[in-house]
Amino acid sequence: MYKNYQTNSRLQALDKFSRVNDRYLTGIKNIAKTFVTRRSDWSIGIYTGESLFDFACPEKISNPVLTAKDITDVPANFVADPFMVCEDGIWYMFFEVLNSFQNKGVIGLATSNDAYKWNYQQIVLDEPFHLSYPYVFKFQNEYYMIPETSEADSIRLYKASNFPKKWTFIKTLLDKNDFVDPSIFQYNNLWWLLTATSEDRNILRLYYSQDLTGGWIEHPKSPVIEGNKNNTRPAGRVVVLDDKIIRYTQDCERIYGNKVRAFEITELTTTSYQEKAVKGNPVIKASGMGWNQIGMHHIDPHKIGTNKWIACVDGKRDRLVIKQNSILAILQKRINARFKVNN
């Protein structure tokens, strides 16, 4: 009987301790939620490969090559959606910078002599509305840019008036819809443009035109994809190579921006559209750790030799950050300000 009493007492003590411990942990979690939040951070990396469907991080590169910490002229939460071009041996990369003060995207510029090591330059395009996905391309020896401007319900064309730092708005190509990730390319003497629409970004529309600056017509088969989250939203530059058209798409079936898949457009005329998934999908995906822990959703590949490709990509990770309006954030700002004064 005494042993039973001892056992019951111990069980009661353990139960009481467990309840107290649970309340303590719950209290700690609630306090943490008051001051700390989880944020997804995008950053930019460089991958290489032997084909348009085979990319990985090369040994000579320590990714990411650009992060929000590299941005010096605006406060930044992340960098993403990189596009690059090479002019006279210099690589120029344009990308979204999320301005944390204004909570909207602007377009930044970085340069490189070898496409491996990058130096941030400055913000080159800022509008009253959100900008991202700065699709840069060359036509008739002039550089153009079509950034995503879905917040303005339009697709807008910009031209470099002083490449690479000054861009001038030329014309609205399409309007009255929330076009996201507009991706333009030339094929068979026509301009083609793929863009996602709808609140869920699960509708892919196709347009074509004889003239870059006007006369855009929606394809009779458009929308060419509806209701499929793993192959709708564009994920970077459309590549036309040896009469083959390769488009990249975000796979958002499980979570937004999880991985990138590739599709070959096998038939494209003003009346027809067909595509098929390529072997080896996904082309790039989350690694489970580090800078691209939980997602990759963009790729811009460029051929640099026989069976040699280089691409700028982006990756996402989760991290805990102090909430901006919390007491800890205010104290942190004061400490940082005091530190700057003392130094």
C-alpha positions as CSV (number, residue, x, y, z in Angstrom):
1,M,0.0,0.0,0.0
2,Y,2.9,2.4,0.8
3,K,4.5,1.6,-2.5
4,N,1.2,2.4,-4.3
5,Y,1.0,5.7,-2.4
6,Q,4.5,6.5,-3.4
7,T,3.8,5.7,-7.1
8,N,0.6,7.7,-7.1
9,S,2.4,10.7,-5.5
10,R,5.2,10.5,-8.1
11,L,2.6,10.3,-10.9
12,Q,0.7,13.3,-9.5
13,A,4.0,15.3,-9.2
14,L,5.0,14.4,-12.8
15,D,1.5,15.4,-14.0
16,K,1.7,18.7,-12.2
17,F,5.1,19.4,-13.5
18,S,4.0,18.5,-17.1
19,R,1.0,20.9,-16.8
20,V,3.3,23.7,-15.5
21,N,5.8,23.0,-18.2
22,D,3.2,23.1,-20.9
23,R,1.9,26.5,-19.6
24,Y,5.4,27.8,-19.4
25,L,6.2,26.7,-23.0
26,T,2.9,28.2,-24.2
27,G,3.7,31.4,-22.5
28,I,7.1,31.5,-24.1
29,K,5.6,30.8,-27.6
30,N,3.0,33.6,-27.1
31,I,5.7,36.0,-26.1
32,A,7.8,35.0,-29.1
33,K,4.8,35.6,-31.4
34,T,4.5,39.1,-30.0
35,F,8.1,40.0,-31.0
36,V,9.1,37.6,-33.8
37,T,7.6,36.5,-37.1
38,R,8.6,34.0,-39.8
39,R,9.7,35.6,-43.1
40,S,10.6,34.0,-46.4
41,D,13.8,35.5,-47.9
42,W,14.6,35.3,-51.6
43,S,18.2,35.7,-52.8
44,I,20.0,35.2,-56.1
45,G,22.4,32.5,-57.2
46,I,24.3,31.3,-60.3
47,Y,24.0,27.8,-61.7
48,T,25.7,26.1,-64.7
49,G,24.8,23.1,-66.8
50,E,25.4,21.1,-70.0
51,S,21.9,21.6,-71.3
52,L,18.7,23.7,-70.8
53,F,17.4,21.0,-68.4
54,D,20.5,20.2,-66.3
55,F,21.6,22.9,-63.9
56,A,23.4,22.8,-60.6
57,C,25.6,25.0,-58.4
58,P,29.2,24.9,-59.7
59,E,32.1,24.3,-57.3
60,K,33.7,27.7,-58.0
61,I,30.6,29.6,-56.8
62,S,29.5,30.2,-53.2
63,N,25.7,30.9,-53.6
64,P,23.9,33.1,-53.1
65,V,25.8,35.7,-55.1
66,L,23.4,38.5,-54.2
67,T,21.2,39.1,-51.1
68,A,19.2,41.9,-49.6
69,K,22.3,42.8,-47.6
70,D,24.1,43.8,-50.8
71,I,21.5,46.5,-51.5
72,T,22.9,49.9,-50.4
73,D,20.5,52.6,-51.7
74,V,17.2,51.3,-50.3
75,P,16.2,49.2,-47.3
76,A,15.6,45.7,-48.8
77,N,13.8,42.6,-47.6
78,F,14.9,40.4,-50.4
79,V,16.1,40.1,-54.0
80,A,14.5,37.8,-56.7
81,D,13.5,37.3,-60.3
82,P,16.9,37.9,-62.0
83,F,17.5,38.4,-65.7
84,M,20.9,39.0,-67.2
85,V,22.5,40.0,-70.5
86,C,26.1,40.2,-71.7
87,E,27.3,43.3,-73.5
88,D,30.9,43.9,-74.6
89,G,32.1,41.2,-72.2
90,I,30.3,42.6,-69.1
91,W,27.4,40.8,-67.6
92,Y,24.4,43.0,-66.4
93,M,21.8,41.5,-64.1
94,F,18.4,43.1,-63.4
95,F,16.3,41.9,-60.6
96,E,13.5,42.7,-58.2
97,V,14.4,44.4,-54.9
98,L,11.6,44.5,-52.3
99,N,11.9,47.9,-50.7
100,S,11.0,47.2,-47.1
101,F,10.2,50.8,-46.3
102,Q,7.7,51.2,-49.2
103,N,6.7,47.5,-49.2
104,K,6.9,47.4,-53.0
105,G,9.3,46.1,-55.6
106,V,11.8,48.2,-57.5
107,I,14.4,47.1,-60.1
108,G,18.0,46.8,-59.2
109,L,21.2,46.3,-61.2
110,A,24.4,44.3,-60.6
111,T,27.4,43.8,-62.9
112,S,30.0,41.1,-63.3
113,N,33.1,40.5,-65.4
114,D,32.6,36.7,-65.4
115,A,29.0,36.1,-64.3
116,Y,30.3,34.4,-61.1
117,K,31.2,37.4,-58.9
118,W,28.7,40.2,-58.8
119,N,28.8,43.8,-57.7
120,Y,25.6,45.7,-56.8
121,Q,25.2,49.0,-58.6
122,Q,21.9,50.8,-57.9
123,I,18.2,50.9,-58.3
124,V,17.5,51.6,-62.0
125,L,13.7,51.6,-62.2
126,D,11.1,52.8,-59.6
127,E,7.4,53.4,-60.2
128,P,4.5,54.3,-57.9
129,F,3.4,50.6,-58.2
130,H,5.1,47.3,-57.6
131,L,7.7,46.1,-60.0
132,S,9.3,42.7,-60.4
133,Y,10.4,40.1,-63.1
134,P,12.4,42.6,-65.2
135,Y,12.5,40.7,-68.5
136,V,15.4,42.4,-70.3
137,F,16.1,41.6,-74.0
138,K,17.8,43.1,-77.0
139,F,16.2,44.1,-80.3
140,Q,17.7,46.0,-83.2
141,N,20.7,46.9,-81.1
142,E,18.5,48.4,-78.4
143,Y,17.7,47.1,-74.9
144,Y,14.2,46.8,-73.8
145,M,12.6,45.7,-70.5
146,I,9.1,44.3,-69.7
147,P,8.8,44.1,-65.9
148,E,5.8,42.7,-64.2
149,T,3.4,45.6,-63.4
150,S,0.3,43.6,-62.4
151,E,-0.5,46.2,-59.7
152,A,-1.1,48.6,-62.6
153,D,-3.2,46.1,-64.4
154,S,-1.0,46.3,-67.5
155,I,2.0,45.1,-69.4
156,R,4.4,48.0,-69.9
157,L,7.4,48.3,-72.3
158,Y,10.5,50.2,-71.3
159,K,13.6,51.1,-73.4
160,A,17.1,51.8,-72.2
161,S,17.7,55.5,-72.9
162,N,21.2,55.1,-71.3
163,F,22.0,51.4,-70.8
164,P,22.1,50.0,-68.2
165,K,21.1,52.6,-65.7
166,K,18.3,54.7,-67.3
167,W,15.1,53.3,-68.6
168,T,12.2,55.1,-70.2
169,F,8.6,54.0,-70.4
170,I,7.6,53.5,-74.1
171,K,4.1,52.1,-74.2
172,T,1.4,50.0,-72.6
173,L,1.2,46.7,-74.6
174,L,-1.8,45.2,-72.8
175,D,-4.1,46.4,-70.0
176,K,-7.2,45.8,-67.9
177,N,-5.9,42.6,-66.4
178,D,-3.5,41.5,-63.6
179,F,-0.8,40.1,-65.9
180,V,2.0,38.4,-63.9
181,D,5.4,37.4,-65.1
182,P,5.0,38.5,-68.8
183,S,7.6,36.6,-70.9
184,I,8.3,37.7,-74.5
185,F,10.1,36.0,-77.3
186,Q,10.4,36.0,-81.1
187,Y,9.6,33.0,-83.3
188,N,8.8,32.7,-87.0
189,N,8.9,36.5,-87.6
190,L,6.3,37.2,-84.9
191,W,6.5,38.4,-81.3
192,W,4.9,36.1,-78.7
193,L,4.0,36.8,-75.1
194,L,3.1,34.4,-72.3
195,T,1.6,35.7,-69.1
196,A,-0.3,34.3,-66.1
197,T,-3.6,35.8,-64.9
198,S,-6.3,35.2,-62.3
199,E,-6.1,35.6,-58.5
200,D,-4.6,32.1,-58.2
201,R,-2.2,32.7,-61.1
202,N,-3.3,29.4,-62.6
203,I,-4.4,30.7,-66.1
204,L,-1.7,31.0,-68.8
205,R,-2.6,33.4,-71.6
206,L,-0.8,33.8,-75.0
207,Y,-0.6,36.8,-77.2
208,Y,1.1,37.6,-80.5
209,S,2.0,40.6,-82.7
210,Q,3.9,41.6,-85.8
211,D,5.2,44.7,-84.0
212,L,6.8,44.9,-80.6
213,T,5.1,48.1,-79.7
214,G,1.6,47.4,-80.7
215,G,-1.2,45.4,-82.3
216,W,-1.1,42.6,-79.7
217,I,-3.8,39.9,-80.3
218,E,-4.9,37.2,-77.9
219,H,-4.3,33.8,-79.4
220,P,-7.5,31.9,-80.3
221,K,-6.4,29.0,-78.1
222,S,-5.8,31.3,-75.1
223,P,-5.9,30.6,-72.3
224,V,-3.6,27.8,-73.2
225,I,-3.6,26.4,-69.7
226,E,-6.2,26.7,-66.9
227,G,-6.4,25.5,-63.4
228,N,-3.0,23.7,-63.2
229,K,-0.6,25.2,-60.6
230,N,2.4,23.1,-61.6
231,N,2.8,24.4,-65.2
232,T,1.1,27.7,-65.5
233,R,3.0,30.6,-64.1
234,P,6.2,31.6,-66.1
235,A,9.5,31.2,-64.4
236,G,12.0,33.0,-66.5
237,R,13.3,33.6,-70.0
238,V,11.7,31.7,-72.9
239,V,14.6,30.2,-75.0
240,V,14.4,29.6,-78.7
241,L,17.2,27.3,-79.8
242,D,17.6,25.4,-83.1
243,D,13.9,26.0,-83.8
244,K,12.9,24.6,-80.4
245,I,11.0,26.7,-77.9
246,I,11.6,26.0,-74.3
247,R,9.6,27.8,-71.6
248,Y,10.1,27.5,-67.8
249,T,7.2,27.4,-65.4
250,Q,6.8,27.6,-61.6
251,D,5.6,24.5,-59.9
252,C,3.3,25.9,-57.2
253,E,1.2,22.7,-56.6
254,R,2.4,22.2,-53.0
255,I,3.7,25.7,-52.1
256,Y,4.4,28.9,-54.0
257,G,7.8,28.9,-55.8
258,N,8.8,25.3,-54.8
259,K,10.6,24.3,-58.1
260,V,10.9,25.1,-61.8
261,R,9.8,22.8,-64.6
262,A,10.6,23.0,-68.4
263,F,8.2,22.5,-71.3
264,E,8.9,22.4,-75.0
265,I,6.4,24.2,-77.2
266,T,6.0,21.8,-80.0
267,E,3.5,23.7,-82.2
268,L,3.1,27.4,-82.3
269,T,1.2,29.3,-85.0
270,T,-1.4,32.0,-84.9
271,T,-4.1,29.3,-84.7
272,S,-2.5,26.4,-82.8
273,Y,-0.5,25.7,-79.6
274,Q,0.9,22.5,-78.3
275,E,3.5,21.8,-75.6
276,K,5.0,18.8,-73.7
277,A,7.0,18.4,-70.5
278,V,10.7,17.7,-71.1
279,K,12.5,14.8,-69.5
280,G,14.4,15.6,-66.4
281,N,11.9,17.8,-64.6
282,P,12.1,19.6,-62.3
283,V,15.0,21.6,-63.7
284,I,15.8,23.3,-60.4
285,K,14.2,22.8,-57.0
286,A,14.5,23.5,-53.2
287,S,17.5,21.9,-51.6
288,G,16.1,21.5,-48.1
289,M,18.9,23.6,-46.6
290,G,20.7,26.9,-46.9
291,W,19.8,29.8,-49.2
292,N,17.3,27.8,-51.3
293,Q,16.0,25.7,-48.5
294,I,12.3,25.8,-49.3
295,G,12.0,27.0,-52.9
296,M,13.4,28.1,-56.3
297,H,11.1,29.8,-58.8
298,H,13.1,31.5,-61.5
299,I,15.8,30.8,-64.1
300,D,17.4,32.8,-66.9
301,P,19.8,30.5,-68.9
302,H,22.4,31.7,-71.4
303,K,24.6,29.6,-73.7
304,I,28.4,30.3,-73.2
305,G,29.9,27.4,-75.2
306,T,29.3,24.0,-76.7
307,N,27.2,22.1,-74.1
308,K,27.8,24.9,-71.6
309,W,25.1,27.0,-70.1
310,I,25.0,29.5,-67.2
311,A,21.9,30.8,-65.5
312,C,20.9,33.2,-62.8
313,V,18.4,31.7,-60.5
314,D,16.7,32.5,-57.2
315,G,16.1,30.6,-54.0
316,K,14.0,31.0,-50.8
317,R,14.6,30.2,-47.2
318,D,12.6,30.8,-44.0
319,R,14.0,32.7,-41.1
320,L,12.7,34.3,-37.9
321,V,12.8,38.1,-37.8
322,I,11.9,40.8,-35.2
323,K,8.5,42.4,-35.9
324,Q,9.0,46.0,-37.0
325,N,6.7,47.6,-34.5
326,S,7.7,45.4,-31.5
327,I,9.5,46.8,-28.5
328,L,12.5,44.6,-29.5
329,A,12.6,46.2,-32.9
330,I,12.5,49.7,-31.4
331,L,15.3,48.9,-29.0
332,Q,17.3,47.3,-31.9
333,K,16.9,50.5,-34.0
334,R,18.1,52.7,-31.0
335,I,21.1,50.4,-30.4
336,N,22.0,50.5,-34.1
337,A,21.6,54.3,-34.2
338,R,23.8,54.7,-31.0
339,F,26.4,52.3,-32.5
340,K,26.5,54.5,-35.7
341,V,27.0,57.7,-33.7
342,N,29.8,56.2,-31.6
343,N,31.6,54.9,-34.7
